[in-house]
């Protein structure tokens, strides 16, 4: 298999954690409904390829996301005590109850950095969304769970346009103060560029958030082809946890085109070239994404997958 | 039109020159043969969109590249004294003669950084290729022309694997010493990563080549999705001239998949976000690439074009 020549940059982190979102954020935004057994195999293959954090599903109401209506059934089949952490998204306390009953050890909530998206996605407001998340975060932490908080629309919003960095930091900080163990700062519509990434990292560092400790993760979409260069900028600014989706699965219903998440394989290629540890066997991952693209009947979005499929 | 929020990075260059290669490197590697009138319109639209360097065609033997067999006819229709420089590729003295007869003011030669590619592409050797280029470069310079020298396979070679940086620098330096006015360091198969970009920039700077003056340009392919992050790394290392292809046109016959050049639109998006001047009107460029994709009957490779087409 072709691999990049490794030319490390000593200024960069030694290791980056990949938070794999394909089974949840990817499949949630694909048109088809994938059978539970296929989802289980997908997750198992991702873990076998070396991924150590794989967001498995969402305990959202099935009417909202029919693609993930089998959350209980799926989680019951997963190795929750295996080598990988398998977080699930919980939109509210009802979702948390279901997650706790299923024995999940790691949950995530999904907040908005903008007023309009809070209204449209959460039927809430920028300010009052916290009242919804607080009991989820507090109860999850009391139960000993890790709690990730996604903050969406941090680099731009399709209705509001640009989003002030202060507003992003205030939103994220409130979620951390509530007890969240990690933030995932999302460029939900893919409009970000590297200077913007640097500014957001600096602003969080300025209020004491652990950029280099993994407390701050970043989540890029490739709508305008910027995801990997933004990931590079994030790493250059000390970020050590990046979200990615195997094969670039997924899409964003709020952007002008359906391009999905940063592809895990493309990120793995760059990290390998930079000599940054990631723990992933690239060919196993490519094979997994080729198989899943076949299940979905679509061309993989990842350039590495297209180049290395056999 | 959606545009990124501009968040400049004061450490980066104020302006980057885009060397547009779509009409030559792009169309040369597309399957179909485009009519001369369409090529002329393509070039005129690229110039109207603000691009100030557009490589127009190649005076290669028509049997080798039938896509560009109309070079004389095309160049005769171009505004060679207009606002944009319109370089042409010349593979040898015969090509230079044709270019000079056509009144071209800017030519480019195409060298190899590796033994195997020199043999396969030039029917020469790493060392003896210079004997072929020297009279071209010397005579072109005597005629007052600018001469760009492409150096291909600088980041890896499909037959040899990794390519020593010293070999790249030695090859490039010989072309400059011969009289070439600019080098374009090519990642012909798209395997490069940012640390590798930095190392090559440093190595050229170490032998006195003007990285920040535009004497060193870089040319990335997106085979593994790395082109834009490598472009970012290049800019961060002082490079102020980058090659790109409108719509991501083109491909590489020597790589495992047919992905093409860095898409000009994706680069323009990043530069805009970084507050780096580029002079291009993005929507005009997108419209041009949408039109050309229609002519070629293919989906545009550029994410920005797919997102912003109307």
Interface residues (C-beta under 8 A of the other chain):
Chain A: X2 X3 X4 X5 X6 X7 X8 X9 X12 X155 X156 X158 X162 X163 X189 X190 X191 X192 X193 X194 X195 X196 X198 X199 X222 X223 X224 X225 X226 X228 X229 X231 X232 X233 X255 X256 X257 X259 X263 X266 X269 X270 X272 X273 X274 X275 X302 X303 X304 X306 X307 X308
Chain B: X2 X3 X4 X5 X6 X7 X8 X9 X12 X155 X156 X158 X162 X163 X189 X190 X191 X192 X193 X194 X195 X196 X198 X199 X222 X223 X224 X225 X226 X228 X229 X231 X232 X233 X255 X256 X257 X259 X263 X266 X269 X270 X272 X273 X274 X275 X302 X303 X304 X306 X307 X308
